[in-house]
Structure formats: C-alpha cells, structure tokens
Amino acid sequence: MFDIEGLTFEEDKRQDLTEGRRRNFKQGWTRAVQGHEYEGVLEELTWNNLGWRLGRLFEPTPDDLREEILDWCADQRNAD
C-alpha cells in the first residue's frame, strides 16, 4: 500500500527541466511501477523521486500522459 506521506518533502531541489532530467523522471516512475523502493532522500524533491512518487500513485500510465504530467509539473515549478 502506498503511504501518502511519501508525497511530502521539505525542500524542492529540482532545477530547470532538461532532456536528462526528463529521463530521470521517467526512470523514477518506471522503478516505482516495478515495485522498487526509493533509495535516496525523500525529504528533498528531485525530478527522479517526483517520478517515483507519481509512479507509485498512478501506477502504469501511457507515455503521452506521463509526458503531459511531467510538463504540468515543470509548469507548476516555474509558476512561483
């Protein structure tokens, strides 16, 4: 069962979205869907662990929708 507390974080460490960071997000999502626990610090939000968090929440998702979610997350990050 997914722990909602896994969605919380203390500091947003994400930087501008690049192709490499897109890959990190997708890698995190894939690892979550495969059932891997996150091996890192969840108190800091990164593109990789954001993908993992959302993968745990939404499970398998079509690539185009996952891209749309990622773009929305980037837009929200930049809205501050």
HTML snippet that shows the backbone in 3Dmol.js (N, CA, C, O; Angstrom):
<script src="https://3Dmol.org/build/3Dmol-min.js"></script>
<div id="view" style="width:600px;height:400px;position:relative"></div>
<script>
const pdb = `
ATOM      1  N   MET A   1       0.836  -1.187   0.000  1.00  0.00           N
ATOM      2  CA  MET A   1       0.000   0.000   0.000  1.00  0.00           C
ATOM      3  C   MET A   1       0.882   1.251   0.000  1.00  0.00           C
ATOM      4  O   MET A   1       1.923   1.287   0.656  1.00  0.00           O
ATOM      5  N   PHE A   2       0.469   2.238  -0.717  1.00  0.00           N
ATOM      6  CA  PHE A   2       1.230   3.490  -0.829  1.00  0.00           C
ATOM      7  C   PHE A   2       0.978   4.373   0.380  1.00  0.00           C
ATOM      8  O   PHE A   2      -0.165   4.561   0.797  1.00  0.00           O
ATOM      9  N   ASP A   3       2.036   4.907   0.931  1.00  0.00           N
ATOM     10  CA  ASP A   3       1.963   5.810   2.073  1.00  0.00           C
ATOM     11  C   ASP A   3       1.900   7.238   1.555  1.00  0.00           C
ATOM     12  O   ASP A   3       2.841   7.703   0.912  1.00  0.00           O
ATOM     13  N   ILE A   4       0.808   7.941   1.825  1.00  0.00           N
ATOM     14  CA  ILE A   4       0.647   9.322   1.364  1.00  0.00           C
ATOM     15  C   ILE A   4       1.791  10.196   1.849  1.00  0.00           C
ATOM     16  O   ILE A   4       2.145  11.172   1.189  1.00  0.00           O
ATOM     17  N   GLU A   5       2.375   9.860   2.994  1.00  0.00           N
ATOM     18  CA  GLU A   5       3.494  10.645   3.488  1.00  0.00           C
ATOM     19  C   GLU A   5       4.651  10.659   2.487  1.00  0.00           C
ATOM     20  O   GLU A   5       5.493  11.555   2.543  1.00  0.00           O
ATOM     21  N   GLY A   6       4.711   9.696   1.583  1.00  0.00           N
ATOM     22  CA  GLY A   6       5.743   9.673   0.553  1.00  0.00           C
ATOM     23  C   GLY A   6       5.632  10.833  -0.418  1.00  0.00           C
ATOM     24  O   GLY A   6       6.546  11.069  -1.209  1.00  0.00           O
ATOM     25  N   LEU A   7       4.524  11.561  -0.369  1.00  0.00           N
ATOM     26  CA  LEU A   7       4.352  12.713  -1.250  1.00  0.00           C
ATOM     27  C   LEU A   7       4.918  13.997  -0.648  1.00  0.00           C
ATOM     28  O   LEU A   7       5.082  14.990  -1.357  1.00  0.00           O
ATOM     29  N   THR A   8       5.211  13.988   0.626  1.00  0.00           N
ATOM     30  CA  THR A   8       5.691  15.205   1.280  1.00  0.00           C
ATOM     31  C   THR A   8       7.198  15.367   1.090  1.00  0.00           C
ATOM     32  O   THR A   8       7.925  14.392   0.899  1.00  0.00           O
ATOM     33  N   PHE A   9       7.640  16.601   1.147  1.00  0.00           N
ATOM     34  CA  PHE A   9       9.068  16.896   1.054  1.00  0.00           C
ATOM     35  C   PHE A   9       9.328  18.204   1.775  1.00  0.00           C
ATOM     36  O   PHE A   9       8.412  18.994   2.007  1.00  0.00           O
ATOM     37  N   GLU A  10      10.586  18.425   2.128  1.00  0.00           N
ATOM     38  CA  GLU A  10      10.955  19.647   2.835  1.00  0.00           C
ATOM     39  C   GLU A  10      11.563  20.695   1.916  1.00  0.00           C
ATOM     40  O   GLU A  10      11.355  21.892   2.115  1.00  0.00           O
ATOM     41  N   GLU A  11      12.312  20.254   0.914  1.00  0.00           N
ATOM     42  CA  GLU A  11      12.999  21.204   0.037  1.00  0.00           C
ATOM     43  C   GLU A  11      12.911  20.743  -1.412  1.00  0.00           C
ATOM     44  O   GLU A  11      13.168  19.578  -1.719  1.00  0.00           O
ATOM     45  N   ASP A  12      12.549  21.654  -2.292  1.00  0.00           N
ATOM     46  CA  ASP A  12      12.474  21.364  -3.724  1.00  0.00           C
ATOM     47  C   ASP A  12      13.852  21.616  -4.333  1.00  0.00           C
ATOM     48  O   ASP A  12      14.292  22.761  -4.441  1.00  0.00           O
ATOM     49  N   LYS A  13      14.532  20.533  -4.731  1.00  0.00           N
ATOM     50  CA  LYS A  13      15.867  20.638  -5.304  1.00  0.00           C
ATOM     51  C   LYS A  13      15.847  20.571  -6.835  1.00  0.00           C
ATOM     52  O   LYS A  13      16.905  20.548  -7.464  1.00  0.00           O
ATOM     53  N   ARG A  14      14.656  20.540  -7.436  1.00  0.00           N
ATOM     54  CA  ARG A  14      14.576  20.429  -8.891  1.00  0.00           C
ATOM     55  C   ARG A  14      15.127  21.685  -9.558  1.00  0.00           C
ATOM     56  O   ARG A  14      14.892  22.810  -9.118  1.00  0.00           O
ATOM     57  N   GLN A  15      15.858  21.450 -10.624  1.00  0.00           N
ATOM     58  CA  GLN A  15      16.357  22.542 -11.453  1.00  0.00           C
ATOM     59  C   GLN A  15      15.559  22.536 -12.747  1.00  0.00           C
ATOM     60  O   GLN A  15      14.695  21.681 -12.944  1.00  0.00           O
ATOM     61  N   ASP A  16      15.845  23.492 -13.632  1.00  0.00           N
ATOM     62  CA  ASP A  16      15.117  23.560 -14.904  1.00  0.00           C
ATOM     63  C   ASP A  16      15.111  22.198 -15.588  1.00  0.00           C
ATOM     64  O   ASP A  16      16.091  21.454 -15.550  1.00  0.00           O
ATOM     65  N   LEU A  17      13.991  21.902 -16.205  1.00  0.00           N
ATOM     66  CA  LEU A  17      13.799  20.615 -16.863  1.00  0.00           C
ATOM     67  C   LEU A  17      14.634  20.548 -18.142  1.00  0.00           C
ATOM     68  O   LEU A  17      14.523  21.407 -19.017  1.00  0.00           O
ATOM     69  N   THR A  18      15.469  19.516 -18.233  1.00  0.00           N
ATOM     70  CA  THR A  18      16.278  19.235 -19.418  1.00  0.00           C
ATOM     71  C   THR A  18      15.929  17.828 -19.899  1.00  0.00           C
ATOM     72  O   THR A  18      15.165  17.121 -19.242  1.00  0.00           O
ATOM     73  N   GLU A  19      16.476  17.422 -21.027  1.00  0.00           N
ATOM     74  CA  GLU A  19      16.224  16.055 -21.505  1.00  0.00           C
ATOM     75  C   GLU A  19      16.731  15.022 -20.502  1.00  0.00           C
ATOM     76  O   GLU A  19      16.084  13.996 -20.292  1.00  0.00           O
ATOM     77  N   GLY A  20      17.864  15.281 -19.892  1.00  0.00           N
ATOM     78  CA  GLY A  20      18.397  14.367 -18.884  1.00  0.00           C
ATOM     79  C   GLY A  20      17.481  14.259 -17.673  1.00  0.00           C
ATOM     80  O   GLY A  20      17.288  13.171 -17.130  1.00  0.00           O
ATOM     81  N   ARG A  21      16.925  15.371 -17.257  1.00  0.00           N
ATOM     82  CA  ARG A  21      16.010  15.352 -16.112  1.00  0.00           C
ATOM     83  C   ARG A  21      14.682  14.703 -16.484  1.00  0.00           C
ATOM     84  O   ARG A  21      14.035  14.090 -15.635  1.00  0.00           O
ATOM     85  N   ARG A  22      14.271  14.831 -17.740  1.00  0.00           N
ATOM     86  CA  ARG A  22      13.082  14.106 -18.209  1.00  0.00           C
ATOM     87  C   ARG A  22      13.323  12.600 -18.080  1.00  0.00           C
ATOM     88  O   ARG A  22      12.450  11.860 -17.624  1.00  0.00           O
ATOM     89  N   ARG A  23      14.504  12.160 -18.483  1.00  0.00           N
ATOM     90  CA  ARG A  23      14.846  10.741 -18.370  1.00  0.00           C
ATOM     91  C   ARG A  23      14.842  10.309 -16.904  1.00  0.00           C
ATOM     92  O   ARG A  23      14.368   9.221 -16.578  1.00  0.00           O
ATOM     93  N   ASN A  24      15.369  11.159 -16.021  1.00  0.00           N
ATOM     94  CA  ASN A  24      15.396  10.824 -14.596  1.00  0.00           C
ATOM     95  C   ASN A  24      13.976  10.662 -14.044  1.00  0.00           C
ATOM     96  O   ASN A  24      13.701   9.735 -13.282  1.00  0.00           O
ATOM     97  N   PHE A  25      13.086  11.566 -14.434  1.00  0.00           N
ATOM     98  CA  PHE A  25      11.689  11.490 -14.001  1.00  0.00           C
ATOM     99  C   PHE A  25      11.077  10.161 -14.454  1.00  0.00           C
ATOM    100  O   PHE A  25      10.449   9.460 -13.661  1.00  0.00           O
ATOM    101  N   LYS A  26      11.263   9.826 -15.720  1.00  0.00           N
ATOM    102  CA  LYS A  26      10.694   8.591 -16.274  1.00  0.00           C
ATOM    103  C   LYS A  26      11.315   7.362 -15.615  1.00  0.00           C
ATOM    104  O   LYS A  26      10.630   6.370 -15.367  1.00  0.00           O
ATOM    105  N   GLN A  27      12.607   7.433 -15.337  1.00  0.00           N
ATOM    106  CA  GLN A  27      13.282   6.323 -14.663  1.00  0.00           C
ATOM    107  C   GLN A  27      12.693   6.112 -13.270  1.00  0.00           C
ATOM    108  O   GLN A  27      12.438   4.977 -12.870  1.00  0.00           O
ATOM    109  N   GLY A  28      12.476   7.200 -12.533  1.00  0.00           N
ATOM    110  CA  GLY A  28      11.872   7.079 -11.210  1.00  0.00           C
ATOM    111  C   GLY A  28      10.485   6.473 -11.283  1.00  0.00           C
ATOM    112  O   GLY A  28      10.140   5.609 -10.477  1.00  0.00           O
ATOM    113  N   TRP A  29       9.685   6.921 -12.244  1.00  0.00           N
ATOM    114  CA  TRP A  29       8.319   6.407 -12.419  1.00  0.00           C
ATOM    115  C   TRP A  29       8.365   4.902 -12.712  1.00  0.00           C
ATOM    116  O   TRP A  29       7.630   4.121 -12.108  1.00  0.00           O
ATOM    117  N   THR A  30       9.236   4.512 -13.642  1.00  0.00           N
ATOM    118  CA  THR A  30       9.351   3.100 -14.020  1.00  0.00           C
ATOM    119  C   THR A  30       9.756   2.247 -12.832  1.00  0.00           C
ATOM    120  O   THR A  30       9.200   1.169 -12.624  1.00  0.00           O
ATOM    121  N   ARG A  31      10.713   2.715 -12.058  1.00  0.00           N
ATOM    122  CA  ARG A  31      11.159   1.958 -10.881  1.00  0.00           C
ATOM    123  C   ARG A  31      10.016   1.793  -9.872  1.00  0.00           C
ATOM    124  O   ARG A  31       9.889   0.738  -9.251  1.00  0.00           O
ATOM    125  N   ALA A  32       9.194   2.814  -9.707  1.00  0.00           N
ATOM    126  CA  ALA A  32       8.058   2.706  -8.780  1.00  0.00           C
ATOM    127  C   ALA A  32       7.058   1.668  -9.273  1.00  0.00           C
ATOM    128  O   ALA A  32       6.568   0.854  -8.490  1.00  0.00           O
ATOM    129  N   VAL A  33       6.753   1.695 -10.573  1.00  0.00           N
ATOM    130  CA  VAL A  33       5.799   0.747 -11.152  1.00  0.00           C
ATOM    131  C   VAL A  33       6.326  -0.681 -11.011  1.00  0.00           C
ATOM    132  O   VAL A  33       5.546  -1.619 -10.842  1.00  0.00           O
ATOM    133  N   GLN A  34       7.637  -0.843 -11.079  1.00  0.00           N
ATOM    134  CA  GLN A  34       8.251  -2.163 -10.932  1.00  0.00           C
ATOM    135  C   GLN A  34       8.323  -2.616  -9.475  1.00  0.00           C
ATOM    136  O   GLN A  34       8.744  -3.736  -9.189  1.00  0.00           O
ATOM    137  N   GLY A  35       7.911  -1.742  -8.558  1.00  0.00           N
ATOM    138  CA  GLY A  35       7.864  -2.120  -7.150  1.00  0.00           C
ATOM    139  C   GLY A  35       9.118  -1.818  -6.353  1.00  0.00           C
ATOM    140  O   GLY A  35       9.244  -2.264  -5.212  1.00  0.00           O
ATOM    141  N   HIS A  36      10.052  -1.067  -6.931  1.00  0.00           N
ATOM    142  CA  HIS A  36      11.280  -0.725  -6.215  1.00  0.00           C
ATOM    143  C   HIS A  36      11.015   0.366  -5.189  1.00  0.00           C
ATOM    144  O   HIS A  36      10.293   1.325  -5.458  1.00  0.00           O
ATOM    145  N   GLU A  37      11.600   0.210  -4.026  1.00  0.00           N
ATOM    146  CA  GLU A  37      11.557   1.279  -3.035  1.00  0.00           C
ATOM    147  C   GLU A  37      12.535   2.358  -3.466  1.00  0.00           C
ATOM    148  O   GLU A  37      13.507   2.076  -4.166  1.00  0.00           O
ATOM    149  N   TYR A  38      12.283   3.583  -3.053  1.00  0.00           N
ATOM    150  CA  TYR A  38      13.190   4.671  -3.424  1.00  0.00           C
ATOM    151  C   TYR A  38      14.424   4.600  -2.544  1.00  0.00           C
ATOM    152  O   TYR A  38      14.329   4.563  -1.317  1.00  0.00           O
ATOM    153  N   GLU A  39      15.579   4.580  -3.186  1.00  0.00           N
ATOM    154  CA  GLU A  39      16.848   4.515  -2.471  1.00  0.00           C
ATOM    155  C   GLU A  39      17.475   5.899  -2.480  1.00  0.00           C
ATOM    156  O   GLU A  39      18.333   6.195  -3.311  1.00  0.00           O
ATOM    157  N   GLY A  40      17.054   6.726  -1.574  1.00  0.00           N
ATOM    158  CA  GLY A  40      17.561   8.082  -1.516  1.00  0.00           C
ATOM    159  C   GLY A  40      16.801   8.883  -0.485  1.00  0.00           C
ATOM    160  O   GLY A  40      16.038   8.338   0.312  1.00  0.00           O
ATOM    161  N   VAL A  41      17.014  10.155  -0.511  1.00  0.00           N
ATOM    162  CA  VAL A  41      16.418  11.060   0.461  1.00  0.00           C
ATOM    163  C   VAL A  41      15.108  11.608  -0.108  1.00  0.00           C
ATOM    164  O   VAL A  41      15.110  12.292  -1.131  1.00  0.00           O
ATOM    165  N   LEU A  42      13.998  11.306   0.556  1.00  0.00           N
ATOM    166  CA  LEU A  42      12.708  11.800   0.082  1.00  0.00           C
ATOM    167  C   LEU A  42      12.356  13.162   0.669  1.00  0.00           C
ATOM    168  O   LEU A  42      11.352  13.760   0.280  1.00  0.00           O
ATOM    169  N   GLU A  43      13.161  13.656   1.593  1.00  0.00           N
ATOM    170  CA  GLU A  43      12.908  14.989   2.138  1.00  0.00           C
ATOM    171  C   GLU A  43      13.215  16.074   1.117  1.00  0.00           C
ATOM    172  O   GLU A  43      12.725  17.198   1.227  1.00  0.00           O
ATOM    173  N   GLU A  44      14.026  15.733   0.128  1.00  0.00           N
ATOM    174  CA  GLU A  44      14.372  16.661  -0.956  1.00  0.00           C
ATOM    175  C   GLU A  44      13.676  16.196  -2.231  1.00  0.00           C
ATOM    176  O   GLU A  44      13.784  15.028  -2.606  1.00  0.00           O
ATOM    177  N   LEU A  45      12.969  17.094  -2.893  1.00  0.00           N
ATOM    178  CA  LEU A  45      12.263  16.760  -4.120  1.00  0.00           C
ATOM    179  C   LEU A  45      13.200  16.905  -5.309  1.00  0.00           C
ATOM    180  O   LEU A  45      13.779  17.970  -5.526  1.00  0.00           O
ATOM    181  N   THR A  46      13.345  15.835  -6.075  1.00  0.00           N
ATOM    182  CA  THR A  46      14.135  15.846  -7.311  1.00  0.00           C
ATOM    183  C   THR A  46      13.229  15.354  -8.440  1.00  0.00           C
ATOM    184  O   THR A  46      12.141  14.836  -8.190  1.00  0.00           O
ATOM    185  N   TRP A  47      13.683  15.519  -9.676  1.00  0.00           N
ATOM    186  CA  TRP A  47      12.882  15.011 -10.794  1.00  0.00           C
ATOM    187  C   TRP A  47      12.751  13.505 -10.709  1.00  0.00           C
ATOM    188  O   TRP A  47      11.689  12.963 -11.013  1.00  0.00           O
ATOM    189  N   ASN A  48      13.813  12.811 -10.301  1.00  0.00           N
ATOM    190  CA  ASN A  48      13.767  11.360 -10.203  1.00  0.00           C
ATOM    191  C   ASN A  48      12.770  10.913  -9.143  1.00  0.00           C
ATOM    192  O   ASN A  48      11.932  10.052  -9.407  1.00  0.00           O
ATOM    193  N   ASN A  49      12.853  11.494  -7.936  1.00  0.00           N
ATOM    194  CA  ASN A  49      11.934  10.991  -6.924  1.00  0.00           C
ATOM    195  C   ASN A  49      10.518  11.537  -7.109  1.00  0.00           C
ATOM    196  O   ASN A  49       9.571  10.963  -6.570  1.00  0.00           O
ATOM    197  N   LEU A  50      10.351  12.624  -7.854  1.00  0.00           N
ATOM    198  CA  LEU A  50       8.999  13.048  -8.216  1.00  0.00           C
ATOM    199  C   LEU A  50       8.378  12.010  -9.147  1.00  0.00           C
ATOM    200  O   LEU A  50       7.211  11.652  -8.993  1.00  0.00           O
ATOM    201  N   GLY A  51       9.156  11.531 -10.105  1.00  0.00           N
ATOM    202  CA  GLY A  51       8.674  10.456 -10.980  1.00  0.00           C
ATOM    203  C   GLY A  51       8.323   9.218 -10.182  1.00  0.00           C
ATOM    204  O   GLY A  51       7.303   8.579 -10.438  1.00  0.00           O
ATOM    205  N   TRP A  52       9.165   8.873  -9.212  1.00  0.00           N
ATOM    206  CA  TRP A  52       8.907   7.705  -8.376  1.00  0.00           C
ATOM    207  C   TRP A  52       7.622   7.890  -7.574  1.00  0.00           C
ATOM    208  O   TRP A  52       6.786   6.989  -7.514  1.00  0.00           O
ATOM    209  N   ARG A  53       7.472   9.057  -6.961  1.00  0.00           N
ATOM    210  CA  ARG A  53       6.276   9.336  -6.157  1.00  0.00           C
ATOM    211  C   ARG A  53       5.009   9.215  -7.019  1.00  0.00           C
ATOM    212  O   ARG A  53       4.035   8.581  -6.613  1.00  0.00           O
ATOM    213  N   LEU A  54       5.033   9.826  -8.205  1.00  0.00           N
ATOM    214  CA  LEU A  54       3.856   9.798  -9.068  1.00  0.00           C
ATOM    215  C   LEU A  54       3.630   8.412  -9.655  1.00  0.00           C
ATOM    216  O   LEU A  54       2.486   8.006  -9.861  1.00  0.00           O
ATOM    217  N   GLY A  55       4.701   7.688  -9.925  1.00  0.00           N
ATOM    218  CA  GLY A  55       4.572   6.312 -10.386  1.00  0.00           C
ATOM    219  C   GLY A  55       3.914   5.422  -9.348  1.00  0.00           C
ATOM    220  O   GLY A  55       3.109   4.555  -9.686  1.00  0.00           O
ATOM    221  N   ARG A  56       4.255   5.634  -8.088  1.00  0.00           N
ATOM    222  CA  ARG A  56       3.617   4.878  -7.006  1.00  0.00           C
ATOM    223  C   ARG A  56       2.134   5.230  -6.921  1.00  0.00           C
ATOM    224  O   ARG A  56       1.299   4.370  -6.639  1.00  0.00           O
ATOM    225  N   LEU A  57       1.822   6.477  -7.162  1.00  0.00           N
ATOM    226  CA  LEU A  57       0.441   6.946  -7.044  1.00  0.00           C
ATOM    227  C   LEU A  57      -0.419   6.512  -8.238  1.00  0.00           C
ATOM    228  O   LEU A  57      -1.519   5.990  -8.057  1.00  0.00           O
ATOM    229  N   PHE A  58       0.086   6.730  -9.454  1.00  0.00           N
ATOM    230  CA  PHE A  58      -0.706   6.488 -10.660  1.00  0.00           C
ATOM    231  C   PHE A  58      -0.460   5.136 -11.317  1.00  0.00           C
ATOM    232  O   PHE A  58      -1.246   4.703 -12.160  1.00  0.00           O
ATOM    233  N   GLU A  59       0.632   4.463 -10.935  1.00  0.00           N
ATOM    234  CA  GLU A  59       0.998   3.158 -11.487  1.00  0.00           C
ATOM    235  C   GLU A  59       1.229   3.255 -12.994  1.00  0.00           C
ATOM    236  O   GLU A  59       1.511   4.349 -13.484  1.00  0.00           O
ATOM    237  N   PRO A  60       1.120   2.148 -13.760  1.00  0.00           N
ATOM    238  CA  PRO A  60       1.397   2.239 -15.196  1.00  0.00           C
ATOM    239  C   PRO A  60       0.504   3.269 -15.878  1.00  0.00           C
ATOM    240  O   PRO A  60      -0.711   3.292 -15.680  1.00  0.00           O
ATOM    241  N   THR A  61       1.128   4.112 -16.680  1.00  0.00           N
ATOM    242  CA  THR A  61       0.439   5.207 -17.356  1.00  0.00           C
ATOM    243  C   THR A  61       0.997   5.312 -18.771  1.00  0.00           C
ATOM    244  O   THR A  61       2.207   5.173 -18.954  1.00  0.00           O
ATOM    245  N   PRO A  62       0.160   5.553 -19.775  1.00  0.00           N
ATOM    246  CA  PRO A  62       0.670   5.704 -21.143  1.00  0.00           C
ATOM    247  C   PRO A  62       1.730   6.816 -21.214  1.00  0.00           C
ATOM    248  O   PRO A  62       1.651   7.818 -20.503  1.00  0.00           O
ATOM    249  N   ASP A  63       2.712   6.612 -22.084  1.00  0.00           N
ATOM    250  CA  ASP A  63       3.826   7.562 -22.208  1.00  0.00           C
ATOM    251  C   ASP A  63       3.375   8.987 -22.479  1.00  0.00           C
ATOM    252  O   ASP A  63       3.923   9.928 -21.904  1.00  0.00           O
ATOM    253  N   ASP A  64       2.378   9.163 -23.349  1.00  0.00           N
ATOM    254  CA  ASP A  64       1.944  10.527 -23.670  1.00  0.00           C
ATOM    255  C   ASP A  64       1.320  11.220 -22.463  1.00  0.00           C
ATOM    256  O   ASP A  64       1.505  12.423 -22.278  1.00  0.00           O
ATOM    257  N   LEU A  65       0.591  10.482 -21.648  1.00  0.00           N
ATOM    258  CA  LEU A  65       0.013  11.069 -20.446  1.00  0.00           C
ATOM    259  C   LEU A  65       1.095  11.367 -19.407  1.00  0.00           C
ATOM    260  O   LEU A  65       1.039  12.390 -18.724  1.00  0.00           O
ATOM    261  N   ARG A  66       2.075  10.478 -19.291  1.00  0.00           N
ATOM    262  CA  ARG A  66       3.185  10.705 -18.365  1.00  0.00           C
ATOM    263  C   ARG A  66       3.962  11.954 -18.772  1.00  0.00           C
ATOM    264  O   ARG A  66       4.385  12.721 -17.907  1.00  0.00           O
ATOM    265  N   GLU A  67       4.155  12.170 -20.068  1.00  0.00           N
ATOM    266  CA  GLU A  67       4.810  13.386 -20.570  1.00  0.00           C
ATOM    267  C   GLU A  67       3.996  14.626 -20.216  1.00  0.00           C
ATOM    268  O   GLU A  67       4.549  15.650 -19.816  1.00  0.00           O
ATOM    269  N   GLU A  68       2.684  14.524 -20.367  1.00  0.00           N
ATOM    270  CA  GLU A  68       1.805  15.645 -20.045  1.00  0.00           C
ATOM    271  C   GLU A  68       1.882  15.978 -18.555  1.00  0.00           C
ATOM    272  O   GLU A  68       1.916  17.150 -18.178  1.00  0.00           O
ATOM    273  N   ILE A  69       1.910  14.953 -17.717  1.00  0.00           N
ATOM    274  CA  ILE A  69       2.035  15.168 -16.270  1.00  0.00           C
ATOM    275  C   ILE A  69       3.372  15.826 -15.949  1.00  0.00           C
ATOM    276  O   ILE A  69       3.434  16.750 -15.137  1.00  0.00           O
ATOM    277  N   LEU A  70       4.435  15.355 -16.580  1.00  0.00           N
ATOM    278  CA  LEU A  70       5.760  15.941 -16.360  1.00  0.00           C
ATOM    279  C   LEU A  70       5.784  17.408 -16.769  1.00  0.00           C
ATOM    280  O   LEU A  70       6.309  18.247 -16.037  1.00  0.00           O
ATOM    281  N   ASP A  71       5.226  17.721 -17.920  1.00  0.00           N
ATOM    282  CA  ASP A  71       5.181  19.119 -18.370  1.00  0.00           C
ATOM    283  C   ASP A  71       4.371  19.980 -17.405  1.00  0.00           C
ATOM    284  O   ASP A  71       4.740  21.121 -17.129  1.00  0.00           O
ATOM    285  N   TRP A  72       3.265  19.435 -16.891  1.00  0.00           N
ATOM    286  CA  TRP A  72       2.460  20.169 -15.919  1.00  0.00           C
ATOM    287  C   TRP A  72       3.275  20.435 -14.649  1.00  0.00           C
ATOM    288  O   TRP A  72       3.229  21.534 -14.096  1.00  0.00           O
ATOM    289  N   CYS A  73       4.015  19.434 -14.195  1.00  0.00           N
ATOM    290  CA  CYS A  73       4.864  19.606 -13.001  1.00  0.00           C
ATOM    291  C   CYS A  73       5.913  20.688 -13.234  1.00  0.00           C
ATOM    292  O   CYS A  73       6.173  21.498 -12.345  1.00  0.00           O
ATOM    293  N   ALA A  74       6.512  20.708 -14.408  1.00  0.00           N
ATOM    294  CA  ALA A  74       7.507  21.737 -14.729  1.00  0.00           C
ATOM    295  C   ALA A  74       6.863  23.110 -14.754  1.00  0.00           C
ATOM    296  O   ALA A  74       7.439  24.074 -14.250  1.00  0.00           O
ATOM    297  N   ASP A  75       5.669  23.211 -15.338  1.00  0.00           N
ATOM    298  CA  ASP A  75       4.949  24.497 -15.364  1.00  0.00           C
ATOM    299  C   ASP A  75       4.637  24.966 -13.951  1.00  0.00           C
ATOM    300  O   ASP A  75       4.783  26.151 -13.650  1.00  0.00           O
ATOM    301  N   GLN A  76       4.211  24.062 -13.084  1.00  0.00           N
ATOM    302  CA  GLN A  76       3.903  24.423 -11.703  1.00  0.00           C
ATOM    303  C   GLN A  76       5.159  24.887 -10.957  1.00  0.00           C
ATOM    304  O   GLN A  76       5.110  25.836 -10.174  1.00  0.00           O
ATOM    305  N   ARG A  77       6.274  24.213 -11.207  1.00  0.00           N
ATOM    306  CA  ARG A  77       7.535  24.600 -10.590  1.00  0.00           C
ATOM    307  C   ARG A  77       7.916  26.030 -11.003  1.00  0.00           C
ATOM    308  O   ARG A  77       8.384  26.821 -10.184  1.00  0.00           O
ATOM    309  N   ASN A  78       7.709  26.340 -12.274  1.00  0.00           N
ATOM    310  CA  ASN A  78       8.113  27.628 -12.801  1.00  0.00           C
ATOM    311  C   ASN A  78       7.097  28.744 -12.509  1.00  0.00           C
ATOM    312  O   ASN A  78       7.373  29.912 -12.779  1.00  0.00           O
ATOM    313  N   ALA A  79       5.946  28.399 -11.969  1.00  0.00           N
ATOM    314  CA  ALA A  79       4.902  29.392 -11.704  1.00  0.00           C
ATOM    315  C   ALA A  79       5.194  30.254 -10.488  1.00  0.00           C
ATOM    316  O   ALA A  79       4.560  31.292 -10.300  1.00  0.00           O
ATOM    317  N   ASP A  80       6.136  29.841  -9.668  1.00  0.00           N
ATOM    318  CA  ASP A  80       6.463  30.619  -8.445  1.00  0.00           C
ATOM    319  C   ASP A  80       7.066  31.952  -8.749  1.00  0.00           C
ATOM    320  O   ASP A  80       7.388  32.707  -7.831  1.00  0.00           O
TER     321      ASP A  80
END
`;
const viewer = $3Dmol.createViewer("view");
viewer.addModel(pdb, "pdb");
viewer.setStyle({}, {cartoon: {color: "spectrum"}});
viewer.zoomTo();
viewer.render();
</script>
